[in-house]
Amino acid sequence: MLLIAGLQDSVVPNQQSVEFNQRLEAAGASSELILIPGVSHSLIGKTPQETRAATEQAVAATIAFFDRHLK
């Protein structure tokens, strides 16, 4: 499972993602958590550049995750 969250998320507390990731790993599941600083729940930053950078990071991480697990 791939979990991606913004560190400034006010919708879902980051601790929920951290705990979910820990429980997945404890259960033996493959799990990866990426917390992106400076962006909110929808990966929205204070500037268009921050939003774009976070989105690019999330997309790249998603493609890499799929590449590792679906080959």
PDB file of N, CA, C, O and CB in Angstrom:
ATOM      1  N   MET A   1       0.849  -1.161   0.000  1.00  0.00           N
ATOM      2  CA  MET A   1       0.000   0.000   0.000  1.00  0.00           C
ATOM      3  C   MET A   1       0.902   1.233   0.000  1.00  0.00           C
ATOM      4  O   MET A   1       1.920   1.276   0.690  1.00  0.00           O
ATOM      5  CB  MET A   1      -0.970  -0.007   1.220  1.00  0.00           C
ATOM      6  N   LEU A   2       0.517   2.204  -0.764  1.00  0.00           N
ATOM      7  CA  LEU A   2       1.228   3.479  -0.823  1.00  0.00           C
ATOM      8  C   LEU A   2       0.336   4.541  -0.199  1.00  0.00           C
ATOM      9  O   LEU A   2      -0.806   4.732  -0.618  1.00  0.00           O
ATOM     10  CB  LEU A   2       1.613   3.857  -2.295  1.00  0.00           C
ATOM     11  N   LEU A   3       0.863   5.224   0.800  1.00  0.00           N
ATOM     12  CA  LEU A   3       0.149   6.304   1.475  1.00  0.00           C
ATOM     13  C   LEU A   3       0.907   7.601   1.217  1.00  0.00           C
ATOM     14  O   LEU A   3       2.111   7.680   1.461  1.00  0.00           O
ATOM     15  CB  LEU A   3       0.006   6.025   3.016  1.00  0.00           C
ATOM     16  N   ILE A   4       0.210   8.603   0.729  1.00  0.00           N
ATOM     17  CA  ILE A   4       0.823   9.907   0.465  1.00  0.00           C
ATOM     18  C   ILE A   4      -0.051  10.962   1.118  1.00  0.00           C
ATOM     19  O   ILE A   4      -1.262  10.997   0.902  1.00  0.00           O
ATOM     20  CB  ILE A   4       0.985  10.177  -1.080  1.00  0.00           C
ATOM     21  N   ALA A   5       0.564  11.820   1.918  1.00  0.00           N
ATOM     22  CA  ALA A   5      -0.197  12.861   2.619  1.00  0.00           C
ATOM     23  C   ALA A   5       0.627  14.133   2.710  1.00  0.00           C
ATOM     24  O   ALA A   5       1.857  14.100   2.746  1.00  0.00           O
ATOM     25  CB  ALA A   5      -0.612  12.387   4.031  1.00  0.00           C
ATOM     26  N   GLY A   6      -0.081  15.252   2.748  1.00  0.00           N
ATOM     27  CA  GLY A   6       0.576  16.530   2.995  1.00  0.00           C
ATOM     28  C   GLY A   6       0.724  16.752   4.490  1.00  0.00           C
ATOM     29  O   GLY A   6      -0.179  16.432   5.263  1.00  0.00           O
ATOM     30  N   LEU A   7       1.847  17.293   4.892  1.00  0.00           N
ATOM     31  CA  LEU A   7       2.086  17.522   6.322  1.00  0.00           C
ATOM     32  C   LEU A   7       1.191  18.606   6.906  1.00  0.00           C
ATOM     33  O   LEU A   7       1.017  18.659   8.124  1.00  0.00           O
ATOM     34  CB  LEU A   7       3.531  17.893   6.549  1.00  0.00           C
ATOM     35  N   GLN A   8       0.618  19.471   6.076  1.00  0.00           N
ATOM     36  CA  GLN A   8      -0.286  20.507   6.564  1.00  0.00           C
ATOM     37  C   GLN A   8      -1.743  20.106   6.369  1.00  0.00           C
ATOM     38  O   GLN A   8      -2.619  20.968   6.292  1.00  0.00           O
ATOM     39  CB  GLN A   8      -0.007  21.830   5.856  1.00  0.00           C
ATOM     40  N   ASP A   9      -2.003  18.828   6.290  1.00  0.00           N
ATOM     41  CA  ASP A   9      -3.367  18.312   6.104  1.00  0.00           C
ATOM     42  C   ASP A   9      -4.208  18.634   7.329  1.00  0.00           C
ATOM     43  O   ASP A   9      -3.857  18.253   8.446  1.00  0.00           O
ATOM     44  CB  ASP A   9      -3.354  16.780   5.845  1.00  0.00           C
ATOM     45  N   SER A  10      -5.318  19.334   7.122  1.00  0.00           N
ATOM     46  CA  SER A  10      -6.231  19.640   8.228  1.00  0.00           C
ATOM     47  C   SER A  10      -7.488  18.773   8.163  1.00  0.00           C
ATOM     48  O   SER A  10      -8.373  18.906   9.008  1.00  0.00           O
ATOM     49  CB  SER A  10      -6.618  21.127   8.205  1.00  0.00           C
ATOM     50  N   VAL A  11      -7.574  17.891   7.173  1.00  0.00           N
ATOM     51  CA  VAL A  11      -8.734  17.007   7.016  1.00  0.00           C
ATOM     52  C   VAL A  11      -8.482  15.669   7.705  1.00  0.00           C
ATOM     53  O   VAL A  11      -9.306  15.199   8.490  1.00  0.00           O
ATOM     54  CB  VAL A  11      -9.054  16.787   5.521  1.00  0.00           C
ATOM     55  N   VAL A  12      -7.336  15.063   7.403  1.00  0.00           N
ATOM     56  CA  VAL A  12      -6.956  13.787   8.005  1.00  0.00           C
ATOM     57  C   VAL A  12      -5.640  14.007   8.754  1.00  0.00           C
ATOM     58  O   VAL A  12      -4.626  14.325   8.132  1.00  0.00           O
ATOM     59  CB  VAL A  12      -6.818  12.648   6.915  1.00  0.00           C
ATOM     60  N   PRO A  13      -5.642  13.843  10.065  1.00  0.00           N
ATOM     61  CA  PRO A  13      -4.401  14.038  10.823  1.00  0.00           C
ATOM     62  C   PRO A  13      -3.300  13.090  10.337  1.00  0.00           C
ATOM     63  O   PRO A  13      -3.548  11.908  10.102  1.00  0.00           O
ATOM     64  CB  PRO A  13      -4.655  13.822  12.328  1.00  0.00           C
ATOM     65  N   ASN A  14      -2.096  13.616  10.190  1.00  0.00           N
ATOM     66  CA  ASN A  14      -0.973  12.819   9.715  1.00  0.00           C
ATOM     67  C   ASN A  14      -0.733  11.598  10.588  1.00  0.00           C
ATOM     68  O   ASN A  14      -0.286  10.561  10.098  1.00  0.00           O
ATOM     69  CB  ASN A  14       0.278  13.663   9.661  1.00  0.00           C
ATOM     70  N   GLN A  15      -1.025  11.715  11.867  1.00  0.00           N
ATOM     71  CA  GLN A  15      -0.810  10.592  12.767  1.00  0.00           C
ATOM     72  C   GLN A  15      -1.629   9.375  12.343  1.00  0.00           C
ATOM     73  O   GLN A  15      -1.201   8.242  12.565  1.00  0.00           O
ATOM     74  CB  GLN A  15      -1.160  10.989  14.195  1.00  0.00           C
ATOM     75  N   GLN A  16      -2.788   9.585  11.744  1.00  0.00           N
ATOM     76  CA  GLN A  16      -3.588   8.459  11.252  1.00  0.00           C
ATOM     77  C   GLN A  16      -2.843   7.699  10.156  1.00  0.00           C
ATOM     78  O   GLN A  16      -2.850   6.468  10.135  1.00  0.00           O
ATOM     79  CB  GLN A  16      -4.947   8.956  10.722  1.00  0.00           C
ATOM     80  N   SER A  17      -2.209   8.426   9.259  1.00  0.00           N
ATOM     81  CA  SER A  17      -1.439   7.780   8.191  1.00  0.00           C
ATOM     82  C   SER A  17      -0.235   7.050   8.770  1.00  0.00           C
ATOM     83  O   SER A  17       0.085   5.936   8.354  1.00  0.00           O
ATOM     84  CB  SER A  17      -0.980   8.817   7.146  1.00  0.00           C
ATOM     85  N   VAL A  18       0.425   7.681   9.728  1.00  0.00           N
ATOM     86  CA  VAL A  18       1.586   7.058  10.368  1.00  0.00           C
ATOM     87  C   VAL A  18       1.170   5.759  11.056  1.00  0.00           C
ATOM     88  O   VAL A  18       1.817   4.726  10.885  1.00  0.00           O
ATOM     89  CB  VAL A  18       2.236   8.029  11.388  1.00  0.00           C
ATOM     90  N   GLU A  19       0.094   5.812  11.830  1.00  0.00           N
ATOM     91  CA  GLU A  19      -0.368   4.624  12.546  1.00  0.00           C
ATOM     92  C   GLU A  19      -0.853   3.544  11.580  1.00  0.00           C
ATOM     93  O   GLU A  19      -0.591   2.361  11.797  1.00  0.00           O
ATOM     94  CB  GLU A  19      -1.488   4.995  13.521  1.00  0.00           C
ATOM     95  N   PHE A  20      -1.551   3.933  10.523  1.00  0.00           N
ATOM     96  CA  PHE A  20      -2.015   2.963   9.539  1.00  0.00           C
ATOM     97  C   PHE A  20      -0.822   2.261   8.887  1.00  0.00           C
ATOM     98  O   PHE A  20      -0.822   1.040   8.729  1.00  0.00           O
ATOM     99  CB  PHE A  20      -2.890   3.652   8.467  1.00  0.00           C
ATOM    100  N   ASN A  21       0.184   3.036   8.515  1.00  0.00           N
ATOM    101  CA  ASN A  21       1.391   2.477   7.915  1.00  0.00           C
ATOM    102  C   ASN A  21       2.060   1.499   8.884  1.00  0.00           C
ATOM    103  O   ASN A  21       2.469   0.411   8.479  1.00  0.00           O
ATOM    104  CB  ASN A  21       2.373   3.603   7.521  1.00  0.00           C
ATOM    105  N   GLN A  22       2.172   1.872  10.136  1.00  0.00           N
ATOM    106  CA  GLN A  22       2.793   0.992  11.132  1.00  0.00           C
ATOM    107  C   GLN A  22       2.017  -0.308  11.293  1.00  0.00           C
ATOM    108  O   GLN A  22       2.611  -1.381  11.406  1.00  0.00           O
ATOM    109  CB  GLN A  22       2.893   1.705  12.480  1.00  0.00           C
ATOM    110  N   ARG A  23       0.695  -0.214  11.301  1.00  0.00           N
ATOM    111  CA  ARG A  23      -0.133  -1.420  11.461  1.00  0.00           C
ATOM    112  C   ARG A  23      -0.053  -2.321  10.234  1.00  0.00           C
ATOM    113  O   ARG A  23      -0.036  -3.546  10.356  1.00  0.00           O
ATOM    114  CB  ARG A  23      -1.593  -1.034  11.724  1.00  0.00           C
ATOM    115  N   LEU A  24      -0.005  -1.716   9.065  1.00  0.00           N
ATOM    116  CA  LEU A  24       0.162  -2.516   7.857  1.00  0.00           C
ATOM    117  C   LEU A  24       1.481  -3.280   7.901  1.00  0.00           C
ATOM    118  O   LEU A  24       1.522  -4.481   7.634  1.00  0.00           O
ATOM    119  CB  LEU A  24       0.102  -1.626   6.607  1.00  0.00           C
ATOM    120  N   GLU A  25       2.553  -2.576   8.240  1.00  0.00           N
ATOM    121  CA  GLU A  25       3.863  -3.218   8.321  1.00  0.00           C
ATOM    122  C   GLU A  25       3.888  -4.297   9.395  1.00  0.00           C
ATOM    123  O   GLU A  25       4.473  -5.360   9.187  1.00  0.00           O
ATOM    124  CB  GLU A  25       4.945  -2.180   8.600  1.00  0.00           C
ATOM    125  N   ALA A  26       3.264  -4.041  10.540  1.00  0.00           N
ATOM    126  CA  ALA A  26       3.218  -5.028  11.618  1.00  0.00           C
ATOM    127  C   ALA A  26       2.460  -6.282  11.190  1.00  0.00           C
ATOM    128  O   ALA A  26       2.739  -7.380  11.671  1.00  0.00           O
ATOM    129  CB  ALA A  26       2.566  -4.423  12.865  1.00  0.00           C
ATOM    130  N   ALA A  27       1.501  -6.109  10.282  1.00  0.00           N
ATOM    131  CA  ALA A  27       0.729  -7.243   9.780  1.00  0.00           C
ATOM    132  C   ALA A  27       1.444  -7.961   8.634  1.00  0.00           C
ATOM    133  O   ALA A  27       0.948  -8.958   8.109  1.00  0.00           O
ATOM    134  CB  ALA A  27      -0.643  -6.773   9.320  1.00  0.00           C
ATOM    135  N   GLY A  28       2.607  -7.444   8.254  1.00  0.00           N
ATOM    136  CA  GLY A  28       3.380  -8.081   7.192  1.00  0.00           C
ATOM    137  C   GLY A  28       3.085  -7.570   5.802  1.00  0.00           C
ATOM    138  O   GLY A  28       3.576  -8.124   4.819  1.00  0.00           O
ATOM    139  N   ALA A  29       2.291  -6.521   5.708  1.00  0.00           N
ATOM    140  CA  ALA A  29       1.970  -5.948   4.403  1.00  0.00           C
ATOM    141  C   ALA A  29       3.097  -5.045   3.931  1.00  0.00           C
ATOM    142  O   ALA A  29       3.827  -4.459   4.730  1.00  0.00           O
ATOM    143  CB  ALA A  29       0.650  -5.166   4.463  1.00  0.00           C
ATOM    144  N   SER A  30       3.218  -4.950   2.632  1.00  0.00           N
ATOM    145  CA  SER A  30       4.161  -4.005   2.048  1.00  0.00           C
ATOM    146  C   SER A  30       3.492  -2.629   2.072  1.00  0.00           C
ATOM    147  O   SER A  30       2.422  -2.440   1.495  1.00  0.00           O
ATOM    148  CB  SER A  30       4.576  -4.427   0.579  1.00  0.00           C
ATOM    149  N   SER A  31       4.123  -1.687   2.734  1.00  0.00           N
ATOM    150  CA  SER A  31       3.532  -0.360   2.874  1.00  0.00           C
ATOM    151  C   SER A  31       4.612   0.704   2.827  1.00  0.00           C
ATOM    152  O   SER A  31       5.718   0.513   3.331  1.00  0.00           O
ATOM    153  CB  SER A  31       2.736  -0.253   4.182  1.00  0.00           C
ATOM    154  N   GLU A  32       4.274   1.818   2.218  1.00  0.00           N
ATOM    155  CA  GLU A  32       5.192   2.949   2.120  1.00  0.00           C
ATOM    156  C   GLU A  32       4.408   4.221   2.424  1.00  0.00           C
ATOM    157  O   GLU A  32       3.317   4.432   1.895  1.00  0.00           O
ATOM    158  CB  GLU A  32       5.865   3.022   0.702  1.00  0.00           C
ATOM    159  N   LEU A  33       4.972   5.059   3.276  1.00  0.00           N
ATOM    160  CA  LEU A  33       4.340   6.327   3.646  1.00  0.00           C
ATOM    161  C   LEU A  33       5.226   7.475   3.198  1.00  0.00           C
ATOM    162  O   LEU A  33       6.418   7.518   3.502  1.00  0.00           O
ATOM    163  CB  LEU A  33       4.081   6.400   5.175  1.00  0.00           C
ATOM    164  N   ILE A  34       4.623   8.402   2.472  1.00  0.00           N
ATOM    165  CA  ILE A  34       5.323   9.613   2.038  1.00  0.00           C
ATOM    166  C   ILE A  34       4.541  10.800   2.581  1.00  0.00           C
ATOM    167  O   ILE A  34       3.366  10.985   2.263  1.00  0.00           O
ATOM    168  CB  ILE A  34       5.460   9.683   0.461  1.00  0.00           C
ATOM    169  N   LEU A  35       5.206  11.600   3.405  1.00  0.00           N
ATOM    170  CA  LEU A  35       4.617  12.826   3.948  1.00  0.00           C
ATOM    171  C   LEU A  35       5.296  14.004   3.259  1.00  0.00           C
ATOM    172  O   LEU A  35       6.511  14.172   3.355  1.00  0.00           O
ATOM    173  CB  LEU A  35       4.782  12.907   5.519  1.00  0.00           C
ATOM    174  N   ILE A  36       4.513  14.808   2.571  1.00  0.00           N
ATOM    175  CA  ILE A  36       5.052  15.913   1.788  1.00  0.00           C
ATOM    176  C   ILE A  36       4.877  17.215   2.558  1.00  0.00           C
ATOM    177  O   ILE A  36       3.752  17.617   2.853  1.00  0.00           O
ATOM    178  CB  ILE A  36       4.363  15.999   0.404  1.00  0.00           C
ATOM    179  N   PRO A  37       5.986  17.875   2.884  1.00  0.00           N
ATOM    180  CA  PRO A  37       5.890  19.123   3.650  1.00  0.00           C
ATOM    181  C   PRO A  37       5.296  20.269   2.830  1.00  0.00           C
ATOM    182  O   PRO A  37       5.450  20.335   1.611  1.00  0.00           O
ATOM    183  CB  PRO A  37       7.265  19.522   4.159  1.00  0.00           C
ATOM    184  N   GLY A  38       4.615  21.162   3.536  1.00  0.00           N
ATOM    185  CA  GLY A  38       4.151  22.402   2.927  1.00  0.00           C
ATOM    186  C   GLY A  38       2.859  22.321   2.145  1.00  0.00           C
ATOM    187  O   GLY A  38       2.444  23.311   1.541  1.00  0.00           O
ATOM    188  N   VAL A  39       2.202  21.150   2.141  1.00  0.00           N
ATOM    189  CA  VAL A  39       0.959  21.043   1.375  1.00  0.00           C
ATOM    190  C   VAL A  39      -0.141  20.418   2.226  1.00  0.00           C
ATOM    191  O   VAL A  39       0.118  19.750   3.226  1.00  0.00           O
ATOM    192  CB  VAL A  39       1.179  20.213   0.095  1.00  0.00           C
ATOM    193  N   SER A  40      -1.379  20.660   1.792  1.00  0.00           N
ATOM    194  CA  SER A  40      -2.556  20.208   2.533  1.00  0.00           C
ATOM    195  C   SER A  40      -3.050  18.855   2.023  1.00  0.00           C
ATOM    196  O   SER A  40      -2.345  18.140   1.312  1.00  0.00           O
ATOM    197  CB  SER A  40      -3.676  21.245   2.431  1.00  0.00           C
ATOM    198  N   HIS A  41      -4.269  18.532   2.405  1.00  0.00           N
ATOM    199  CA  HIS A  41      -4.887  17.240   2.077  1.00  0.00           C
ATOM    200  C   HIS A  41      -4.885  16.944   0.576  1.00  0.00           C
ATOM    201  O   HIS A  41      -4.615  15.811   0.177  1.00  0.00           O
ATOM    202  CB  HIS A  41      -6.313  17.208   2.593  1.00  0.00           C
ATOM    203  N   SER A  42      -5.167  17.895  -0.220  1.00  0.00           N
ATOM    204  CA  SER A  42      -5.213  17.697  -1.676  1.00  0.00           C
ATOM    205  C   SER A  42      -3.894  18.050  -2.344  1.00  0.00           C
ATOM    206  O   SER A  42      -3.842  18.312  -3.546  1.00  0.00           O
ATOM    207  CB  SER A  42      -6.329  18.532  -2.284  1.00  0.00           C
ATOM    208  N   LEU A  43      -2.829  18.053  -1.549  1.00  0.00           N
ATOM    209  CA  LEU A  43      -1.479  18.419  -2.011  1.00  0.00           C
ATOM    210  C   LEU A  43      -1.433  19.849  -2.533  1.00  0.00           C
ATOM    211  O   LEU A  43      -0.677  20.167  -3.450  1.00  0.00           O
ATOM    212  CB  LEU A  43      -1.011  17.457  -3.106  1.00  0.00           C
ATOM    213  N   ILE A  44      -2.256  20.704  -1.932  1.00  0.00           N
ATOM    214  CA  ILE A  44      -2.292  22.117  -2.308  1.00  0.00           C
ATOM    215  C   ILE A  44      -1.318  22.886  -1.430  1.00  0.00           C
ATOM    216  O   ILE A  44      -1.396  22.842  -0.202  1.00  0.00           O
ATOM    217  CB  ILE A  44      -3.730  22.699  -2.179  1.00  0.00           C
ATOM    218  N   GLY A  45      -0.400  23.592  -2.082  1.00  0.00           N
ATOM    219  CA  GLY A  45       0.568  24.407  -1.363  1.00  0.00           C
ATOM    220  C   GLY A  45       0.147  25.864  -1.317  1.00  0.00           C
ATOM    221  O   GLY A  45      -0.937  26.228  -1.773  1.00  0.00           O
ATOM    222  N   LYS A  46       1.015  26.688  -0.764  1.00  0.00           N
ATOM    223  CA  LYS A  46       0.726  28.127  -0.674  1.00  0.00           C
ATOM    224  C   LYS A  46       0.880  28.818  -2.015  1.00  0.00           C
ATOM    225  O   LYS A  46       0.329  29.896  -2.233  1.00  0.00           O
ATOM    226  CB  LYS A  46       1.639  28.789   0.347  1.00  0.00           C
ATOM    227  N   THR A  47       1.631  28.196  -2.915  1.00  0.00           N
ATOM    228  CA  THR A  47       1.844  28.772  -4.244  1.00  0.00           C
ATOM    229  C   THR A  47       1.585  27.689  -5.296  1.00  0.00           C
ATOM    230  O   THR A  47       1.627  26.498  -4.987  1.00  0.00           O
ATOM    231  CB  THR A  47       3.297  29.353  -4.383  1.00  0.00           C
ATOM    232  N   PRO A  48       1.320  28.100  -6.525  1.00  0.00           N
ATOM    233  CA  PRO A  48       1.168  27.104  -7.588  1.00  0.00           C
ATOM    234  C   PRO A  48       2.420  26.228  -7.741  1.00  0.00           C
ATOM    235  O   PRO A  48       2.318  25.046  -8.067  1.00  0.00           O
ATOM    236  CB  PRO A  48       0.859  27.800  -8.913  1.00  0.00           C
ATOM    237  N   GLN A  49       3.578  26.804  -7.508  1.00  0.00           N
ATOM    238  CA  GLN A  49       4.823  26.048  -7.635  1.00  0.00           C
ATOM    239  C   GLN A  49       4.910  24.940  -6.577  1.00  0.00           C
ATOM    240  O   GLN A  49       5.345  23.828  -6.879  1.00  0.00           O
ATOM    241  CB  GLN A  49       6.032  26.993  -7.514  1.00  0.00           C
ATOM    242  N   GLU A  50       4.498  25.239  -5.343  1.00  0.00           N
ATOM    243  CA  GLU A  50       4.498  24.227  -4.286  1.00  0.00           C
ATOM    244  C   GLU A  50       3.507  23.114  -4.603  1.00  0.00           C
ATOM    245  O   GLU A  50       3.792  21.934  -4.394  1.00  0.00           O
ATOM    246  CB  GLU A  50       4.161  24.865  -2.929  1.00  0.00           C
ATOM    247  N   THR A  51       2.348  23.502  -5.106  1.00  0.00           N
ATOM    248  CA  THR A  51       1.334  22.517  -5.475  1.00  0.00           C
ATOM    249  C   THR A  51       1.848  21.619  -6.590  1.00  0.00           C
ATOM    250  O   THR A  51       1.702  20.398  -6.531  1.00  0.00           O
ATOM    251  CB  THR A  51       0.034  23.213  -5.906  1.00  0.00           C
ATOM    252  N   ARG A  52       2.443  22.220  -7.594  1.00  0.00           N
ATOM    253  CA  ARG A  52       2.986  21.439  -8.719  1.00  0.00           C
ATOM    254  C   ARG A  52       4.092  20.503  -8.257  1.00  0.00           C
ATOM    255  O   ARG A  52       4.114  19.335  -8.647  1.00  0.00           O
ATOM    256  CB  ARG A  52       3.521  22.374  -9.815  1.00  0.00           C
ATOM    257  N   ALA A  53       5.000  20.992  -7.439  1.00  0.00           N
ATOM    258  CA  ALA A  53       6.108  20.156  -6.959  1.00  0.00           C
ATOM    259  C   ALA A  53       5.584  18.969  -6.148  1.00  0.00           C
ATOM    260  O   ALA A  53       6.073  17.850  -6.303  1.00  0.00           O
ATOM    261  CB  ALA A  53       7.084  20.993  -6.102  1.00  0.00           C
ATOM    262  N   ALA A  54       4.600  19.205  -5.290  1.00  0.00           N
ATOM    263  CA  ALA A  54       4.029  18.121  -4.481  1.00  0.00           C
ATOM    264  C   ALA A  54       3.314  17.110  -5.367  1.00  0.00           C
ATOM    265  O   ALA A  54       3.432  15.903  -5.155  1.00  0.00           O
ATOM    266  CB  ALA A  54       3.056  18.684  -3.427  1.00  0.00           C
ATOM    267  N   THR A  55       2.578  17.595  -6.350  1.00  0.00           N
ATOM    268  CA  THR A  55       1.873  16.704  -7.266  1.00  0.00           C
ATOM    269  C   THR A  55       2.867  15.872  -8.071  1.00  0.00           C
ATOM    270  O   THR A  55       2.671  14.670  -8.246  1.00  0.00           O
ATOM    271  CB  THR A  55       0.961  17.508  -8.209  1.00  0.00           C
ATOM    272  N   GLU A  56       3.912  16.495  -8.551  1.00  0.00           N
ATOM    273  CA  GLU A  56       4.941  15.762  -9.298  1.00  0.00           C
ATOM    274  C   GLU A  56       5.603  14.704  -8.417  1.00  0.00           C
ATOM    275  O   GLU A  56       5.857  13.588  -8.871  1.00  0.00           O
ATOM    276  CB  GLU A  56       6.004  16.734  -9.846  1.00  0.00           C
ATOM    277  N   GLN A  57       5.882  15.051  -7.159  1.00  0.00           N
ATOM    278  CA  GLN A  57       6.480  14.087  -6.237  1.00  0.00           C
ATOM    279  C   GLN A  57       5.539  12.906  -6.012  1.00  0.00           C
ATOM    280  O   GLN A  57       5.973  11.753  -6.026  1.00  0.00           O
ATOM    281  CB  GLN A  57       6.819  14.761  -4.895  1.00  0.00           C
ATOM    282  N   ALA A  58       4.267  13.187  -5.808  1.00  0.00           N
ATOM    283  CA  ALA A  58       3.282  12.128  -5.567  1.00  0.00           C
ATOM    284  C   ALA A  58       3.113  11.232  -6.796  1.00  0.00           C
ATOM    285  O   ALA A  58       3.036  10.010  -6.667  1.00  0.00           O
ATOM    286  CB  ALA A  58       1.930  12.740  -5.176  1.00  0.00           C
ATOM    287  N   VAL A  59       3.055  11.826  -7.969  1.00  0.00           N
ATOM    288  CA  VAL A  59       2.906  11.041  -9.200  1.00  0.00           C
ATOM    289  C   VAL A  59       4.139  10.174  -9.427  1.00  0.00           C
ATOM    290  O   VAL A  59       4.014   8.999  -9.771  1.00  0.00           O
ATOM    291  CB  VAL A  59       2.673  11.969 -10.417  1.00  0.00           C
ATOM    292  N   ALA A  60       5.324  10.739  -9.238  1.00  0.00           N
ATOM    293  CA  ALA A  60       6.562   9.972  -9.421  1.00  0.00           C
ATOM    294  C   ALA A  60       6.627   8.812  -8.424  1.00  0.00           C
ATOM    295  O   ALA A  60       7.030   7.706  -8.787  1.00  0.00           O
ATOM    296  CB  ALA A  60       7.798  10.889  -9.256  1.00  0.00           C
ATOM    297  N   ALA A  61       6.239   9.056  -7.186  1.00  0.00           N
ATOM    298  CA  ALA A  61       6.246   8.003  -6.167  1.00  0.00           C
ATOM    299  C   ALA A  61       5.232   6.910  -6.513  1.00  0.00           C
ATOM    300  O   ALA A  61       5.495   5.726  -6.299  1.00  0.00           O
ATOM    301  CB  ALA A  61       5.938   8.595  -4.774  1.00  0.00           C
ATOM    302  N   THR A  62       4.086   7.304  -7.043  1.00  0.00           N
ATOM    303  CA  THR A  62       3.057   6.337  -7.419  1.00  0.00           C
ATOM    304  C   THR A  62       3.539   5.460  -8.573  1.00  0.00           C
ATOM    305  O   THR A  62       3.373   4.241  -8.539  1.00  0.00           O
ATOM    306  CB  THR A  62       1.755   7.059  -7.805  1.00  0.00           C
ATOM    307  N   ILE A  63       4.125   6.069  -9.579  1.00  0.00           N
ATOM    308  CA  ILE A  63       4.633   5.300 -10.722  1.00  0.00           C
ATOM    309  C   ILE A  63       5.736   4.352 -10.266  1.00  0.00           C
ATOM    310  O   ILE A  63       5.759   3.193 -10.678  1.00  0.00           O
ATOM    311  CB  ILE A  63       5.161   6.244 -11.831  1.00  0.00           C
ATOM    312  N   ALA A  64       6.648   4.827  -9.423  1.00  0.00           N
ATOM    313  CA  ALA A  64       7.732   3.977  -8.921  1.00  0.00           C
ATOM    314  C   ALA A  64       7.182   2.819  -8.089  1.00  0.00           C
ATOM    315  O   ALA A  64       7.671   1.693  -8.185  1.00  0.00           O
ATOM    316  CB  ALA A  64       8.717   4.806  -8.081  1.00  0.00           C
ATOM    317  N   PHE A  65       6.168   3.098  -7.276  1.00  0.00           N
ATOM    318  CA  PHE A  65       5.543   2.062  -6.457  1.00  0.00           C
ATOM    319  C   PHE A  65       4.919   0.989  -7.351  1.00  0.00           C
ATOM    320  O   PHE A  65       5.135  -0.204  -7.139  1.00  0.00           O
ATOM    321  CB  PHE A  65       4.474   2.677  -5.522  1.00  0.00           C
ATOM    322  N   PHE A  66       4.145   1.418  -8.346  1.00  0.00           N
ATOM    323  CA  PHE A  66       3.529   0.461  -9.276  1.00  0.00           C
ATOM    324  C   PHE A  66       4.602  -0.334 -10.013  1.00  0.00           C
ATOM    325  O   PHE A  66       4.469  -1.543 -10.200  1.00  0.00           O
ATOM    326  CB  PHE A  66       2.619   1.194 -10.291  1.00  0.00           C
ATOM    327  N   ASP A  67       5.648   0.342 -10.422  1.00  0.00           N
ATOM    328  CA  ASP A  67       6.721  -0.324 -11.141  1.00  0.00           C
ATOM    329  C   ASP A  67       7.370  -1.416 -10.282  1.00  0.00           C
ATOM    330  O   ASP A  67       7.666  -2.504 -10.777  1.00  0.00           O
ATOM    331  CB  ASP A  67       7.770   0.698 -11.583  1.00  0.00           C
ATOM    332  N   ARG A  68       7.586  -1.128  -9.014  1.00  0.00           N
ATOM    333  CA  ARG A  68       8.192  -2.117  -8.110  1.00  0.00           C
ATOM    334  C   ARG A  68       7.267  -3.297  -7.832  1.00  0.00           C
ATOM    335  O   ARG A  68       7.725  -4.435  -7.732  1.00  0.00           O
ATOM    336  CB  ARG A  68       8.574  -1.455  -6.797  1.00  0.00           C
ATOM    337  N   HIS A  69       5.973  -3.030  -7.707  1.00  0.00           N
ATOM    338  CA  HIS A  69       5.061  -4.062  -7.224  1.00  0.00           C
ATOM    339  C   HIS A  69       4.246  -4.767  -8.313  1.00  0.00           C
ATOM    340  O   HIS A  69       3.680  -5.830  -8.059  1.00  0.00           O
ATOM    341  CB  HIS A  69       4.128  -3.459  -6.244  1.00  0.00           C
ATOM    342  N   LEU A  70       4.177  -4.209  -9.492  1.00  0.00           N
ATOM    343  CA  LEU A  70       3.341  -4.805 -10.535  1.00  0.00           C
ATOM    344  C   LEU A  70       4.122  -5.410 -11.691  1.00  0.00           C
ATOM    345  O   LEU A  70       3.527  -5.901 -12.650  1.00  0.00           O
ATOM    346  CB  LEU A  70       2.409  -3.779 -11.069  1.00  0.00           C
ATOM    347  N   LYS A  71       5.442  -5.381 -11.612  1.00  0.00           N
ATOM    348  CA  LYS A  71       6.241  -5.987 -12.686  1.00  0.00           C
ATOM    349  C   LYS A  71       6.219  -7.472 -12.590  1.00  0.00           C
ATOM    350  O   LYS A  71       6.835  -8.153 -13.409  1.00  0.00           O
ATOM    351  CB  LYS A  71       7.670  -5.497 -12.651  1.00  0.00           C
TER     352      LYS A  71
END
